[in-house]
Amino acid sequence: MALKFYESPFHVTETAEVASNMVLRADIIIMIRDIIQHQGWTQQQAANQLCISQPRISDIMNGKIEKFTLDFLVTILDALGFKAHFTFGDINSANIDIRRVKNKSA
């Protein structure tokens, strides 16, 4: 039997469209989690800084991507001082660039 390789673990059980969205949400959650850990914040401190509840921070820290929309995650990145910039090069290429644009609390 030949091995079958997938683009991501999400592509095993989801449609390509759903899996691609999940991959992007997972990547952003990892970034947010890493920023919180780098700051040395407790979950309650992170919740206070980001104006969300501690259980929502717990969901982020535990990688519960199904509980978040891309819109919400981009809002959290904004609260951390990051901006997402979308560039549409041509019909075959586009980029999303996320950079710190201000020294907020992260």
Wavefront OBJ file of the C-alpha trace (Angstrom):
o trace
v 0.000 0.000 0.000
v 1.354 3.416 -0.989
v 1.675 6.158 1.601
v -0.530 9.182 1.108
v 0.800 12.563 2.165
v -1.354 15.543 3.078
v -0.653 19.257 3.151
v -1.575 19.370 6.855
v -3.248 17.138 9.437
v -6.458 19.100 8.848
v -6.478 18.036 5.203
v -6.968 14.425 6.266
v -10.497 14.934 7.594
v -11.654 18.291 6.186
v -12.302 19.761 2.772
v -9.427 21.748 1.296
v -11.206 25.050 1.997
v -11.932 24.246 5.654
v -8.459 22.767 6.181
v -6.714 25.864 4.778
v -8.691 28.092 7.151
v -7.836 25.834 10.078
v -4.125 25.906 9.209
v -4.115 29.705 9.198
v -6.011 29.869 12.504
v -3.603 27.358 14.058
v -0.568 29.376 12.912
v -1.980 32.608 14.359
v -2.919 30.922 17.649
v 0.644 29.597 17.949
v 1.950 33.122 17.365
v -0.375 34.593 20.014
v 0.509 31.836 22.476
v 4.221 32.408 21.914
v 3.838 36.161 22.495
v 1.940 35.563 25.749
v 4.598 33.113 26.930
v 7.415 35.479 25.902
v 5.793 38.239 27.953
v 5.693 35.888 30.947
v 2.027 36.694 31.483
v -0.278 34.474 33.467
v -3.526 33.669 31.720
v -5.278 36.293 33.849
v -2.667 38.938 33.006
v -3.029 38.142 29.306
v -6.809 38.335 29.612
v -6.552 41.739 31.273
v -4.083 43.024 28.653
v -6.228 41.792 25.763
v -9.631 42.619 27.283
v -10.931 39.077 26.928
v -11.810 36.434 29.497
v -9.282 34.084 31.084
v -11.138 31.019 29.701
v -10.634 32.437 26.169
v -6.902 32.775 26.902
v -6.930 29.172 28.125
v -8.490 28.121 24.809
v -5.705 29.949 22.947
v -2.975 28.416 25.117
v -4.447 24.951 24.571
v -4.735 25.386 20.795
v -8.517 25.090 20.555
v -8.650 26.559 17.068
v -12.258 25.541 16.492
v -13.326 28.153 19.062
v -11.908 31.122 17.140
v -12.566 32.918 13.884
v -9.811 34.497 11.831
v -11.448 37.868 12.489
v -11.180 37.426 16.262
v -7.559 36.265 16.051
v -6.580 39.255 13.909
v -8.231 41.496 16.519
v -6.079 39.877 19.220
v -2.951 40.398 17.103
v -3.942 44.050 16.776
v -4.284 44.332 20.567
v -0.755 42.910 20.841
v 0.554 45.622 18.506
v 0.670 43.637 15.273
v -0.957 44.423 11.937
v -1.768 42.011 9.165
v -1.215 43.332 5.656
v -2.566 41.506 2.624
v -0.843 41.995 -0.717
v -2.397 40.722 -3.913
v 0.400 40.449 -6.451
v -1.461 38.957 -9.368
v -3.963 36.210 -10.057
v -1.411 33.586 -8.958
v 0.097 35.100 -5.847
v -0.773 36.884 -2.633
v 0.929 37.397 0.719
v -0.130 38.038 4.271
v 2.502 39.867 6.291
v 2.095 40.226 10.070
v 4.406 42.703 11.777
v 4.624 44.584 15.031
v 3.816 48.177 14.236
v 3.711 49.663 17.692
v 5.143 48.747 21.039
v 1.905 48.001 22.872
v 2.416 45.432 25.589
v 4.137 42.727 23.645
l 1 2 3 4 5 6 7 8 9 10 11 12 13 14 15 16 17 18 19 20 21 22 23 24 25 26 27 28 29 30 31 32 33 34 35 36 37 38 39 40 41 42 43 44 45 46 47 48 49 50 51 52 53 54 55 56 57 58 59 60 61 62 63 64 65 66 67 68 69 70 71 72 73 74 75 76 77 78 79 80 81 82 83 84 85 86 87 88 89 90 91 92 93 94 95 96 97 98 99 100 101 102 103 104 105 106
